[in-house]
Amino acid sequence: MGKKDNQTKLHSCLKLSVFTQFYPPDYAATGQLVEELAIELAKLGIEVQVFTGQPGYAFEKASAPLKECADKLHIRRSRTAKLWNARIRGKAINGLLFCLRSGLHLLKSASRGDILLLTTAPPFLQILGYLANRCFGTPYVCLIYDLYPDVAVELKVVSPQNLLVKSWDWLNKKIWRKAQSVVVLSSTMKERVQAKCPEIAQKITVIHNWANPDWIVPIAKQDNWFAQKHDLVNKFTVLYSGNMGRCHEADTILAAAAQLQNEPIQFIFIGGGAKHKSCLQQVDRLNLHNCRFLPYQEKEVLPYSLTACDLSLVSINEGMEGLVAPSKLYGTLAAGRPVAAICEEHSYLRSLLAEAGCGDTFNHGDGTQLAQFIRHLANNAQLAAKMGNSGRQYLERNFTPEIIARQYSKLLRQAAVKPQKPILPKLFKSISQTVKKEKIKR
């Protein structure tokens, strides 16, 4: 492909195929982010095809339409079974089934488009990009939401010396080397990936998650129906919203709650996850009357639930820095609420919150400092409002859907014009020549 052809393709309608297991009506954060990204990319003139699975976490909805189309956005859902979603083994099986369905979908040339974008949902999905590239020459971009197998090792699900872990690491390097770009969500995640595969340093691009400030807008608690419904108006309310999973820290939060239980301050936990039950048990054991738990909320409720508080919490478990990145941060910034983040000393959250001027960060186990910060904001409404406004302004300058989509669009268009050398046509040619020679001999 010549330079002129490359330029023509760069400015023409790009056909992008996105592969991700989760997509609305699932409430999984990755799925909601992919949906918003796909919509924004379609607005920028990219024809987007999304291949996804049936809902596995979506409230009362057992299934979704197999096909949906809207302008340049086309969604295709597999019929993948949903087995034991609450169990790690069941999730792995579901992920494998989705990968098989995705592979079959990729065999159709029309399904590949000009470039592939593959997420880590499920974690081993990106191998399909490598295979499509080797067989058909299709370029692909890896979007890493969670870094596996490192997450499983850190959670002690598997030993770092396990053959599966070593094989997975080897495969990741093969995949990243052939990828046109590797997108990560934070500077610390970039450091992790680069340390594992130094030769792809120039391919790694940091693109943050985002939130829509036109959809999530600051609402005073007294005017917020969600705050009124759940009696959150008259007390200083500290909110933890989202997944309470193995990658998130809760002990520091509950330690702060214990120190503040005799003050007009309450803690609201909205969501679920692997640590949800243990949090409930710990609250009962400590006899904390200032903690309440609510279930996951429908997406349309989020603009009200996220603004029904005075302070929002973000936490990353010790050892997980650079392996995951909390997407809940960006919704909090849009909501115009200050942020308290529990993270490690080298976390990107520390520099981000300091630059935004929207909150403070705390070490794991430092419930006393967290409690003091909460108490300080509870007694200084003007400071809390100033931090919240600063965070929202920072998001509007850096992390809106339009800003992030333009970053993805530029990266994808550049990646799509790079020449590829598929091996499958060569293989077919070689087989064909061998067959012809055999016929001549006969």
C-alpha positions in Angstrom: 0.0 0.0 0.0 1.5 3.4 -1.1 1.7 6.6 0.9 -1.2 8.1 -1.1 -3.4 5.1 -0.5 -2.6 5.3 3.2 -3.6 8.9 3.4 -6.9 8.1 1.5 -7.7 5.4 4.0 -6.8 7.6 6.9 -9.4 10.2 6.0 -12.1 7.8 4.6 -14.7 5.9 6.6 -12.9 3.6 8.9 -14.5 0.2 9.7 -13.8 -0.8 13.3 -14.7 -4.1 14.9 -14.9 -4.1 18.7 -14.9 -7.3 20.7 -16.0 -7.3 24.4 -17.9 -9.7 26.5 -19.9 -7.1 28.4 -22.2 -4.4 26.9 -25.4 -2.8 28.0 -27.9 -3.8 29.3 -25.1 -5.3 31.5 -24.2 -2.8 34.2 -20.5 -3.9 34.2 -18.5 -0.7 33.9 -16.4 -2.0 31.0 -19.5 -2.6 28.9 -20.9 0.9 29.6 -17.7 2.5 28.7 -17.4 0.6 25.4 -21.0 1.6 24.6 -20.2 5.3 25.1 -16.9 5.0 23.2 -18.7 3.3 20.3 -21.3 6.0 20.1 -18.7 8.8 20.1 -16.6 7.1 17.5 -19.6 6.7 15.2 -20.2 10.4 15.6 -16.7 10.9 14.3 -17.4 9.0 11.1 -16.1 5.6 12.1 -18.3 2.6 11.2 -18.4 0.6 14.4 -19.3 -3.1 14.7 -19.5 -4.4 18.3 -19.5 -8.1 19.0 -20.6 -8.9 22.5 -22.3 -11.5 24.7 -25.7 -11.8 26.3 -26.3 -10.0 29.6 -24.6 -11.7 32.5 -25.0 -9.1 35.2 -28.0 -7.1 34.0 -30.8 -6.8 36.6 -33.9 -8.5 35.4 -33.0 -8.8 31.8 -32.3 -12.4 30.8 -31.4 -11.6 27.2 -30.9 -8.8 24.7 -31.6 -8.5 20.9 -29.1 -10.5 18.8 -28.7 -7.5 16.4 -29.1 -3.7 16.9 -28.3 -1.0 14.4 -28.2 2.8 14.7 -26.5 4.9 12.0 -22.9 3.8 11.9 -23.1 1.6 15.1 -24.0 -2.1 14.7 -24.2 -4.5 17.6 -24.2 -8.2 17.3 -24.6 -10.5 20.4 -23.7 -14.1 20.7 -25.8 -16.8 22.2 -23.1 -17.7 24.7 -24.4 -19.5 27.8 -24.2 -18.0 31.2 -22.9 -20.6 33.7 -22.4 -19.8 37.4 -21.7 -16.1 36.9 -21.0 -15.6 40.6 -18.1 -18.1 40.6 -14.6 -17.6 39.3 -14.6 -21.0 37.5 -18.0 -20.2 35.9 -16.8 -16.8 34.7 -13.8 -18.4 33.1 -16.0 -20.9 31.3 -18.3 -18.1 30.1 -15.3 -16.2 28.9 -13.9 -19.1 27.0 -17.3 -19.7 25.3 -17.4 -16.1 24.3 -13.9 -16.3 22.9 -14.9 -19.3 20.7 -18.0 -17.4 19.5 -15.9 -14.4 18.7 -13.4 -16.5 16.8 -16.1 -17.9 14.6 -17.4 -14.4 14.0 -13.9 -13.2 13.0 -13.7 -15.9 10.3 -16.2 -13.8 8.3 -14.2 -11.3 6.4 -17.0 -8.7 6.7 -16.8 -9.0 10.5 -13.2 -7.9 10.7 -13.4 -4.5 9.1 -10.2 -2.4 8.7 -9.0 -2.8 12.3 -9.9 -4.6 15.5 -10.2 -3.3 19.0 -10.1 -6.0 21.6 -10.7 -5.5 25.4 -9.5 -7.7 28.3 -13.1 -8.8 28.9 -12.6 -11.7 29.1 -8.8 -11.5 29.9 -7.7 -14.0 27.1 -9.8 -12.4 24.3 -6.9 -10.5 22.7 -5.4 -13.7 21.4 -8.0 -13.4 18.6 -6.4 -10.2 17.4 -3.1 -12.0 17.1 -4.6 -14.9 15.2 -6.6 -12.5 12.9 -3.4 -10.5 12.2 -1.3 -13.6 11.4 -3.9 -15.3 9.3 -5.6 -12.3 7.5 -3.3 -9.4 8.1 -5.9 -7.5 10.0 -4.4 -4.9 12.3 -5.5 -4.8 15.9 -5.3 -2.6 19.1 -5.3 -4.1 22.6 -7.3 -2.2 25.2 -6.2 -3.4 28.7 -8.8 -2.8 31.4 -7.2 -5.3 33.9 -3.7 -6.7 33.6 -3.8 -10.5 33.6 -2.4 -12.9 34.8 -1.0 -10.4 37.3 -4.4 -9.7 38.9 -4.9 -13.4 39.6 -1.4 -13.8 41.0 -1.8 -10.7 43.2 -5.1 -12.1 44.5 -3.3 -15.4 45.2 -5.7 -17.3 43.0 -2.7 -18.8 41.3 1.1 -19.0 42.1 3.5 -16.8 40.0 5.4 -20.0 39.3 2.4 -21.8 37.9 2.9 -23.0 34.3 -0.4 -21.3 33.3 1.0 -17.9 34.5 4.3 -18.3 32.6 2.5 -19.4 29.5 0.0 -16.5 29.7 2.9 -14.0 30.2 4.6 -15.5 27.1 1.4 -15.3 25.1 0.7 -11.7 26.2 4.1 -10.6 24.9 3.5 -12.3 21.5 0.1 -10.5 21.3 1.5 -7.1 22.3 4.4 -7.3 19.9 2.1 -7.8 16.9 -0.5 -5.3 18.0 -0.4 -1.9 16.4 -1.0 -0.2 19.7 -1.6 -1.2 23.4 -3.9 1.1 25.2 -3.7 1.3 29.0 -5.8 3.3 31.5 -3.1 4.9 33.7 0.6 5.8 33.8 1.2 3.1 36.4 -0.4 0.5 34.2 1.9 1.6 31.4 4.9 1.0 33.7 3.7 -2.5 34.5 3.2 -3.5 30.8 6.5 -1.9 29.8 8.4 -3.7 32.6 7.0 -7.0 31.3 7.7 -6.3 27.6 10.2 -3.4 27.2 10.4 -3.6 23.4 6.8 -2.3 23.0 7.4 0.9 25.0 6.7 3.0 21.9 3.4 1.2 21.3 1.9 1.8 24.7 -0.6 4.7 24.9 -2.3 6.0 28.1 -5.9 6.9 27.4 -8.0 7.5 30.6 -11.6 6.5 31.1 -14.2 9.3 31.2 -17.6 10.5 32.2 -20.2 12.6 30.5 -20.6 16.0 32.2 -23.8 16.7 30.3 -25.4 13.5 31.7 -24.0 13.6 35.2 -24.4 17.2 36.6 -24.2 18.5 40.1 -27.5 18.4 41.9 -28.0 19.8 45.4 -29.0 17.0 47.8 -32.2 18.8 48.8 -33.3 18.8 45.2 -32.3 15.2 44.6 -35.1 12.7 44.7 -32.6 9.8 45.3 -31.2 11.6 48.4 -34.6 12.4 49.7 -35.9 8.8 49.1 -32.9 7.3 51.1 -32.8 10.0 53.8 -29.4 11.3 52.7 -30.1 15.0 52.9 -29.7 16.0 56.5 -26.4 14.2 57.3 -22.9 14.5 55.7 -22.9 11.5 53.4 -19.9 9.6 52.3 -20.5 7.4 49.2 -18.9 4.2 47.9 -20.5 3.4 44.6 -19.7 0.5 42.3 -18.1 -2.9 42.6 -16.9 -4.0 46.0 -14.5 -6.6 44.5 -11.3 -8.3 45.4 -9.3 -5.5 43.8 -10.8 -2.8 46.1 -10.0 -1.9 49.7 -12.7 -1.6 52.3 -11.0 -2.0 55.7 -9.7 1.5 55.8 -13.2 2.9 55.0 -14.8 0.9 57.8 -12.1 1.9 60.2 -12.9 5.5 59.5 -16.6 4.8 59.8 -16.0 3.3 63.3 -14.3 6.5 64.4 -17.1 8.7 63.1 -20.1 6.6 64.2 -21.1 9.1 67.0 -21.1 12.1 64.6 -23.7 13.3 62.1 -21.9 11.5 59.3 -23.1 8.4 57.4 -21.6 6.0 54.9 -23.6 4.6 51.9 -22.4 1.6 49.9 -24.1 1.2 46.6 -23.3 -2.0 44.5 -22.1 -5.5 45.1 -19.2 -7.8 44.4 -17.0 -10.4 46.0 -16.4 -8.3 49.2 -20.0 -7.2 49.6 -20.9 -10.0 52.1 -17.7 -9.6 54.1 -18.3 -5.8 54.4 -21.8 -6.5 55.7 -20.5 -8.9 58.2 -17.8 -6.5 59.4 -20.3 -3.7 59.8 -22.5 -6.0 62.0 -19.4 -7.2 64.0 -18.3 -3.6 64.7 -22.0 -2.6 65.3 -21.7 0.4 62.9 -25.0 2.1 62.8 -23.7 4.8 60.4 -23.3 2.4 57.4 -26.0 1.4 54.9 -25.9 -0.8 51.8 -28.0 -0.3 48.7 -28.0 -2.5 45.5 -26.7 -1.6 42.1 -28.8 1.1 40.5 -30.0 1.2 36.9 -27.9 3.4 34.7 -30.5 6.1 34.4 -30.4 6.5 38.2 -26.6 7.1 38.3 -26.9 11.0 37.8 -28.9 11.1 41.0 -27.2 8.4 43.1 -23.7 9.9 42.4 -24.8 13.3 43.5 -26.7 12.2 46.6 -23.6 12.5 48.7 -21.1 15.1 50.0 -17.9 13.0 49.4 -17.1 10.0 47.3 -14.6 7.2 47.9 -12.3 5.5 45.5 -10.1 2.6 46.6 -7.5 0.2 45.1 -6.3 -2.7 47.1 -2.7 -2.9 48.1 -0.6 -4.5 45.4 -3.1 -3.8 42.7 -1.8 -0.5 41.5 -1.2 -0.6 37.8 -3.2 -3.8 37.4 -6.6 -2.1 37.5 -7.9 1.5 37.3 -11.1 2.6 39.1 -13.6 3.9 36.5 -15.8 5.2 39.3 -13.5 8.2 39.7 -14.6 9.9 36.6 -18.3 9.8 37.4 -17.5 11.3 40.8 -15.6 14.2 39.1 -18.6 14.8 36.9 -20.9 14.8 39.9 -19.0 17.7 41.4 -18.1 16.0 44.6 -14.8 15.8 46.4 -12.8 12.6 46.3 -11.0 10.6 48.9 -8.8 7.9 47.4 -7.2 5.0 49.2 -4.2 3.9 47.3 -0.4 3.2 47.3 2.2 5.9 47.5 3.1 5.6 43.8 -0.4 5.6 42.6 -1.4 7.8 39.6 -4.4 8.9 41.7 -2.2 10.9 43.9 -0.9 13.2 41.1 -4.3 13.3 39.4 -6.2 14.4 42.5 -3.4 16.9 43.4 -3.4 18.4 39.9 -7.2 18.6 39.9 -7.4 20.0 43.5 -10.5 17.9 44.1 -9.7 15.8 47.2 -7.0 13.9 49.0 -5.3 10.4 49.1 -4.7 8.0 52.0 -2.5 5.1 52.7 -4.0 1.6 53.3 -5.0 1.1 56.9 -4.9 4.9 57.7 -8.5 5.1 58.9 -7.6 7.9 61.3 -6.4 10.3 58.6 -9.4 9.5 56.4 -11.8 10.1 59.3 -10.1 13.5 60.0 -10.4 14.5 56.3 -14.1 13.5 56.3 -14.7 15.4 59.5 -12.9 18.5 58.1 -15.1 18.5 55.0 -18.2 17.9 57.1 -17.4 21.1 59.0 -16.4 23.1 56.0 -19.1 23.0 53.3 -17.4 25.8 51.3 -14.1 23.8 51.0 -16.1 20.7 49.9 -17.9 22.6 47.3 -14.7 24.2 46.0 -13.0 20.7 45.7 -16.1 19.3 43.9 -16.2 22.2 41.4 -12.4 21.9 40.8 -12.8 18.2 40.0 -15.7 18.8 37.6 -13.7 21.5 35.7 -10.7 19.2 35.5 -12.9 16.4 34.0 -14.4 18.9 31.5 -10.8 19.8 30.4 -9.5 16.3 30.2 -11.9 13.4 30.4 -15.1 14.0 28.5 -16.4 11.4 26.0 -15.6 13.7 23.1 -12.0 14.4 24.2 -11.3 10.7 24.8 -13.0 9.5 21.6 -10.8 11.9 19.5 -7.8 10.3 21.1 -9.0 6.8 20.2 -10.0 7.9 16.7 -6.6 9.3 16.0 -4.9 6.2 17.3 -7.1 3.8 15.4 -6.9 5.6 12.1 -3.1 5.7 12.3 -2.9 2.0 13.3 -5.3 1.0 10.4 -3.0 2.3 7.6 0.1 0.3 8.6 0.8 -2.5 6.1 0.3 -6.0 7.3 1.7 -9.3 6.0 -0.8 -12.1 6.5 0.5 -15.7 6.4 -2.7 -17.5 5.4 -2.7 -16.5 1.7 1.0 -17.6 1.5 0.0 -20.9 3.1 -2.9 -21.4 0.7 -0.5 -20.5 -2.2 2.1 -22.9 -1.0 -0.5 -25.7 -0.7 -1.9 -24.9 -4.1 1.6 -25.0 -5.7 2.3 -28.4 -4.0 -1.0 -29.8 -5.3 -0.2 -28.6 -8.8 3.2 -30.2 -8.7 1.7 -33.5 -7.6 -0.8 -33.4 -10.5 2.0 -32.8 -13.0 4.0 -35.8 -11.6 1.0 -38.0 -12.1 
